[in-house]
Amino acid sequence: MRILGMLASLAMACVLLATPVMARAETTTTAPSSTKPDNPFALAKSAYAAGKFADALKLAKPLAEKGDLNAQVLLGTIYNNGAGVKADPKEAAKWFRKAADQGDAGAQYALGMLTMLGIGMKPDPVGAHKLFEAAAAQNHAASQAELGLMYLSGNGGPVDLDKAGKFFEASAKSGNASGQYYLGSLYASGKGKPQDMKRAAYLFELAADQGHTEAAYQLGLMLQDGTGVEKNPQLAAIRLRDAAKAGLPGAQTALGFAYLDGTGVDKDETTAAKWFTEAALRGDGLAQDKLARLYYLGQGVTRDVSAALLWLTIAEKSGYEDKTLRTVIEPEITTEIQAKVDGQIKQLTSGSAKTDKKAVK
């Protein structure tokens, strides 16, 4: 069973989106929910929904300053996402904190994410853990999933697989896609839960149907292998394609092999090369090596020894060795080809270094 780095991938952070934050706020706050035109917050909310962010900000700010919980969450969302204003994580955190202090679970979750990731502040896993705990106690599904991750990794507190499983279960029960995926991962790995591939596949399917990329990828692999589910190459290709289109390198590589071998799809070496290229550009060592082989053989692409050497070298730098290809390609490497590839590698390395420096700044 090819559950690739599953438990490690659980530590990946979720992206904070404006609409989910607003939806959570509406369901957790005790503020008035009137939709009458003369209700101040209703006007701000309507302006935001219509994309009139400047109006929403103007209407919400005085309400937020007076302690209106919904308005505080809306301001936090506007500043966090740069909706009509320059993104300002510190200002976002300020307003989320005010709402969180009033006990709003959605704001506690949003602030917890900023705190955990160190956006607009120094990372504070312990502080994030407390915020997620407060929200999870109110059955906030996304917070339960994040808290489960923290117990799984020991980030912000002790490692406790039992608690991780319980929080994932609570989140999954509420229909949260991340909770379903994380719980499925525990069942697939047999850590924190007894190994149950059938249960894992069921949970991955629930999450994948909600657009969870990693779940779609893992379900695709299981459908290819017939692990926990009936083997179905055609359905596997559909799931892998969903994840590949979302930019997941492992899924792109797996889909490349499906097209190369004609597994669940019509054999198409050109399309296979396309997906290997997508994954290779995202740093997948296996895809880089396979692309090198395709260029050497002229399979799905025009034969190009320099391109083959380039991708082989990149794959080797990624830690993926292919002694067979290195041996057969050596006799065809001229001084000109080697110089060309060395220049390309130097250019790529230089570009990466500049990007890293910008990221540090």
C-alpha positions as CSV (number, residue, x, y, z in Angstrom):
1,M,0.0,0.0,0.0
2,R,1.5,3.3,-1.1
3,I,0.5,5.6,1.7
4,L,3.2,8.1,0.9
5,G,4.5,10.1,3.9
6,M,1.0,10.3,5.3
7,L,1.6,11.1,8.9
8,A,4.2,13.6,8.0
9,S,1.8,15.4,5.6
10,L,-0.7,15.8,8.5
11,A,1.5,18.7,9.8
12,M,0.7,20.8,6.7
13,A,-1.1,24.0,7.6
14,C,-4.6,24.8,6.4
15,V,-5.2,28.0,4.4
16,L,-7.4,30.6,6.1
17,L,-10.2,31.7,3.8
18,A,-12.5,34.6,4.2
19,T,-15.8,33.0,3.5
20,P,-15.3,30.0,6.0
21,V,-14.4,32.4,8.7
22,M,-17.5,34.4,8.2
23,A,-19.7,31.3,8.1
24,R,-18.2,30.1,11.4
25,A,-18.7,33.4,13.0
26,E,-22.4,33.5,12.1
27,T,-23.0,30.1,13.6
28,T,-21.1,30.7,16.9
29,T,-21.9,34.3,17.8
30,T,-24.8,35.4,20.0
31,A,-25.0,38.8,18.3
32,P,-28.3,39.8,16.6
33,S,-28.9,37.9,13.4
34,S,-31.6,40.2,11.9
35,T,-31.3,40.7,8.2
36,K,-33.5,43.9,8.1
37,P,-32.0,46.7,6.0
38,D,-31.7,48.9,9.0
39,N,-29.7,46.4,11.0
40,P,-26.1,47.9,11.0
41,F,-24.2,44.7,10.8
42,A,-26.6,43.3,8.2
43,L,-25.6,46.2,6.0
44,A,-21.9,45.6,6.5
45,K,-22.3,41.9,5.8
46,S,-24.3,42.6,2.6
47,A,-21.6,45.0,1.4
48,Y,-18.9,42.5,2.0
49,A,-20.9,39.8,0.2
50,A,-21.4,42.1,-2.8
51,G,-17.6,42.8,-3.0
52,K,-18.0,46.4,-1.7
53,F,-15.2,46.0,0.8
54,A,-14.6,49.7,1.4
55,D,-18.2,50.1,2.4
56,A,-18.1,47.0,4.5
57,L,-15.1,48.3,6.4
58,K,-16.7,51.7,6.9
59,L,-19.9,50.2,8.2
60,A,-18.3,47.5,10.4
61,K,-15.5,49.4,12.1
62,P,-17.6,51.6,14.4
63,L,-19.7,48.6,15.4
64,A,-16.5,46.6,16.1
65,E,-15.1,49.4,18.2
66,K,-18.3,49.2,20.3
67,G,-17.8,45.5,20.8
68,D,-20.0,44.0,18.1
69,L,-18.6,40.5,17.8
70,N,-19.7,39.8,14.2
71,A,-18.3,43.1,13.1
72,Q,-15.0,42.3,14.8
73,V,-14.8,39.0,12.9
74,L,-15.6,40.7,9.7
75,L,-12.8,43.3,10.2
76,G,-10.4,40.5,11.0
77,T,-11.4,38.8,7.8
78,I,-11.0,41.9,5.7
79,Y,-7.6,42.7,7.0
80,N,-6.4,39.1,6.9
81,N,-7.4,38.6,3.3
82,G,-6.6,42.1,2.0
83,A,-10.2,42.5,0.9
84,G,-10.2,46.1,-0.5
85,V,-7.3,47.0,1.7
86,K,-3.7,46.1,2.0
87,A,-3.4,42.8,3.9
88,D,-2.5,43.5,7.5
89,P,-2.0,40.4,9.6
90,K,-1.4,42.4,12.8
91,E,-4.7,44.3,12.4
92,A,-6.5,41.1,11.5
93,A,-5.1,39.5,14.7
94,K,-6.2,42.5,16.7
95,W,-9.8,42.1,15.7
96,F,-9.9,38.4,15.8
97,R,-8.5,38.6,19.3
98,K,-11.3,40.9,20.5
99,A,-13.9,38.5,19.2
100,A,-12.0,35.5,20.5
101,D,-11.9,37.1,24.0
102,Q,-15.7,37.2,23.8
103,G,-15.7,33.5,23.2
104,D,-16.4,33.3,19.5
105,A,-15.2,29.9,18.2
106,G,-14.6,31.1,14.6
107,A,-12.4,34.0,15.8
108,Q,-10.5,31.7,18.2
109,Y,-9.8,29.4,15.2
110,A,-8.7,32.2,12.9
111,L,-6.5,33.7,15.6
112,G,-5.2,30.3,16.4
113,M,-4.1,29.8,12.8
114,L,-2.3,33.1,12.7
115,T,-0.7,32.4,16.0
116,M,0.5,28.9,15.0
117,L,1.9,30.0,11.7
118,G,3.4,33.2,13.1
119,I,1.6,35.5,10.6
120,G,1.8,39.0,11.9
121,M,3.4,37.8,15.1
122,K,6.0,35.4,16.4
123,P,4.9,31.7,16.1
124,D,3.4,30.6,19.4
125,P,2.3,26.9,19.3
126,V,1.3,26.9,23.0
127,G,-0.9,30.0,22.5
128,A,-2.4,28.4,19.3
129,H,-3.1,25.2,21.2
130,K,-5.1,27.1,23.8
131,L,-7.1,28.9,21.2
132,F,-7.9,25.7,19.3
133,E,-8.9,24.1,22.6
134,A,-11.3,26.8,23.5
135,A,-12.9,26.6,20.0
136,A,-12.9,22.8,20.0
137,A,-14.8,22.8,23.3
138,Q,-17.6,24.6,21.4
139,N,-17.6,21.8,18.7
140,H,-15.8,23.9,16.1
141,A,-14.8,21.2,13.6
142,A,-11.8,23.0,12.0
143,S,-10.3,23.7,15.4
144,Q,-10.9,20.1,16.4
145,A,-8.9,19.0,13.4
146,E,-6.1,21.4,14.1
147,L,-6.0,20.4,17.7
148,G,-5.8,16.8,16.7
149,L,-2.8,17.6,14.5
150,M,-1.1,19.3,17.4
151,Y,-1.6,16.3,19.6
152,L,-0.3,14.1,16.8
153,S,2.9,16.0,16.3
154,G,3.5,17.3,19.9
155,N,3.4,20.9,18.6
156,G,2.4,23.2,21.4
157,G,1.9,20.4,23.9
158,P,2.6,16.7,24.5
159,V,2.1,13.9,21.9
160,D,-1.1,12.1,22.6
161,L,-2.3,9.8,19.8
162,D,-5.4,8.9,21.7
163,K,-6.5,12.6,22.0
164,A,-5.5,13.2,18.4
165,G,-7.8,10.4,17.3
166,K,-10.7,11.7,19.5
167,F,-10.5,15.2,18.1
168,F,-10.2,13.9,14.5
169,E,-13.3,11.8,15.2
170,A,-15.2,14.7,16.5
171,S,-14.2,16.9,13.5
172,A,-15.0,14.1,11.0
173,K,-18.4,13.5,12.6
174,S,-19.2,17.2,11.9
175,G,-18.4,16.6,8.2
176,N,-15.1,18.5,8.2
177,A,-13.0,17.3,5.3
178,S,-9.6,17.7,7.0
179,G,-10.9,15.8,10.1
180,Q,-12.1,13.0,7.8
181,Y,-8.7,12.9,6.0
182,Y,-6.6,13.0,9.2
183,L,-8.8,10.2,10.8
184,G,-8.5,8.1,7.7
185,S,-4.7,8.6,7.8
186,L,-4.6,7.1,11.4
187,Y,-6.6,4.1,10.3
188,A,-4.4,3.6,7.2
189,S,-1.2,3.9,9.2
190,G,-2.4,1.9,12.2
191,K,-1.1,4.6,14.6
192,G,-3.5,5.9,17.1
193,K,-6.2,3.7,15.6
194,P,-6.2,0.0,14.7
195,Q,-5.3,-0.4,11.1
196,D,-8.4,-0.6,9.0
197,M,-7.9,0.1,5.3
198,K,-11.6,-0.2,4.5
199,R,-12.4,2.5,7.1
200,A,-9.6,4.6,5.8
201,A,-10.8,4.4,2.2
202,Y,-14.3,5.4,3.3
203,L,-13.1,8.5,5.2
204,F,-10.8,9.5,2.3
205,E,-13.8,9.2,0.0
206,L,-15.8,11.5,2.2
207,A,-13.0,14.1,2.3
208,A,-12.2,13.8,-1.4
209,D,-15.9,14.4,-2.3
210,Q,-15.5,17.7,-0.5
211,G,-12.4,18.6,-2.6
212,H,-9.7,17.5,-0.2
213,T,-6.7,17.1,-2.4
214,E,-4.6,14.7,-0.3
215,A,-7.6,12.5,0.3
216,A,-8.3,12.3,-3.4
217,Y,-4.6,11.3,-4.0
218,Q,-4.6,8.6,-1.3
219,L,-8.0,7.3,-2.4
220,G,-6.6,7.1,-6.0
221,L,-3.7,5.0,-4.9
222,M,-6.0,2.7,-2.9
223,L,-8.3,2.3,-5.9
224,Q,-5.2,1.5,-8.1
225,D,-4.0,-1.2,-5.7
226,G,-7.4,-2.5,-4.5
227,T,-6.5,-1.7,-0.9
228,G,-9.5,-1.3,1.3
229,V,-11.7,-1.0,-1.8
230,E,-12.4,-2.9,-4.9
231,K,-9.7,-2.3,-7.5
232,N,-10.9,0.2,-10.0
233,P,-8.2,1.8,-12.3
234,Q,-10.7,4.0,-14.1
235,L,-12.0,5.6,-10.9
236,A,-8.5,5.7,-9.5
237,A,-7.4,7.9,-12.5
238,I,-10.4,10.2,-11.9
239,R,-9.3,10.7,-8.3
240,L,-5.7,11.2,-9.2
241,R,-6.6,13.7,-11.8
242,D,-8.6,15.7,-9.3
243,A,-5.5,15.9,-7.0
244,A,-3.1,16.4,-9.9
245,K,-5.1,19.4,-11.3
246,A,-5.0,20.9,-7.8
247,G,-1.2,20.8,-8.0
248,L,-0.2,17.9,-5.9
249,P,3.1,16.5,-7.2
250,G,2.7,12.9,-6.0
251,A,-0.7,12.7,-7.8
252,Q,0.8,14.3,-10.9
253,T,3.5,11.6,-11.0
254,A,1.0,8.8,-10.3
255,L,-1.2,10.1,-13.1
256,G,1.8,10.3,-15.4
257,F,2.5,6.6,-14.9
258,A,-1.2,5.8,-15.5
259,Y,-1.1,7.5,-18.9
260,L,2.3,6.0,-19.7
261,D,1.1,2.5,-18.9
262,G,-2.5,2.9,-20.0
263,T,-3.8,2.1,-16.5
264,G,-7.4,3.3,-16.2
265,V,-7.0,5.7,-19.1
266,D,-6.1,5.5,-22.8
267,K,-2.3,5.2,-23.1
268,D,-0.9,8.6,-24.0
269,E,2.8,9.2,-23.7
270,T,2.5,12.9,-24.5
271,T,0.0,13.4,-21.7
272,A,2.2,11.3,-19.4
273,A,5.2,13.6,-20.2
274,K,3.0,16.6,-19.4
275,W,2.1,15.3,-16.0
276,F,5.7,14.2,-15.2
277,T,6.8,17.8,-16.2
278,E,4.3,19.3,-13.8
279,A,5.5,17.2,-10.9
280,A,9.1,17.6,-11.8
281,L,8.8,21.4,-11.8
282,R,7.4,21.0,-8.3
283,G,10.4,19.1,-7.1
284,D,9.2,15.5,-7.3
285,G,12.4,13.4,-7.7
286,L,10.7,10.4,-9.2
287,A,9.0,12.6,-11.8
288,Q,12.3,14.3,-12.6
289,D,14.0,11.0,-13.2
290,K,11.2,9.7,-15.3
291,L,11.1,12.9,-17.4
292,A,14.9,12.5,-17.9
293,R,14.3,8.9,-19.3
294,L,11.5,10.1,-21.6
295,Y,13.8,12.8,-23.1
296,Y,16.6,10.3,-23.5
297,L,14.3,7.8,-25.3
298,G,12.2,10.4,-27.1
299,Q,9.1,8.9,-25.6
300,G,6.2,11.4,-25.5
301,V,8.6,14.2,-26.2
302,T,11.2,15.0,-28.8
303,R,14.5,13.2,-28.0
304,D,16.8,15.6,-26.4
305,V,20.0,14.4,-24.6
306,S,20.7,17.8,-23.0
307,A,17.2,17.9,-21.5
308,A,17.6,14.3,-20.3
309,L,20.9,15.2,-18.6
310,L,19.3,18.3,-17.1
311,W,16.5,16.5,-15.5
312,L,18.7,13.6,-14.4
313,T,21.1,16.0,-12.7
314,I,18.2,17.8,-11.0
315,A,16.8,14.4,-9.9
316,E,20.2,13.5,-8.4
317,K,20.3,16.8,-6.6
318,S,16.9,15.9,-5.2
319,G,18.4,12.7,-3.8
320,Y,17.0,10.3,-6.5
321,E,19.8,8.2,-8.1
322,D,19.4,6.4,-11.4
323,K,22.7,4.7,-12.1
324,T,21.3,2.9,-15.2
325,L,20.4,6.1,-17.0
326,R,23.6,7.8,-15.9
327,T,25.6,4.9,-17.4
328,V,23.8,4.8,-20.7
329,I,23.7,8.6,-21.2
330,E,27.4,9.3,-20.4
331,P,28.7,8.3,-23.9
332,E,26.4,10.9,-25.5
333,I,27.3,13.8,-23.3
334,T,29.5,16.2,-25.3
335,T,31.5,19.1,-23.8
336,E,28.9,21.4,-25.3
337,I,26.0,19.5,-23.8
338,Q,27.6,19.4,-20.4
339,A,28.4,23.1,-20.5
340,K,24.8,23.9,-21.5
341,V,23.4,21.9,-18.6
342,D,25.9,23.3,-16.1
343,G,24.8,26.8,-17.1
344,Q,21.1,25.9,-16.7
345,I,21.7,24.3,-13.3
346,K,23.7,27.4,-12.2
347,Q,20.9,29.6,-13.4
348,L,18.3,27.6,-11.6
349,T,20.3,27.5,-8.4
350,S,20.9,31.3,-8.6
351,G,17.2,31.9,-9.1
352,S,16.4,29.7,-6.1
353,A,18.9,31.6,-3.9
354,K,17.4,35.0,-4.9
355,T,13.9,33.7,-4.1
356,D,15.0,32.4,-0.7
357,K,16.6,35.8,0.1
358,K,13.4,37.6,-0.8
359,A,11.4,35.2,1.4
360,V,13.7,36.0,4.3
361,K,13.2,39.7,3.8
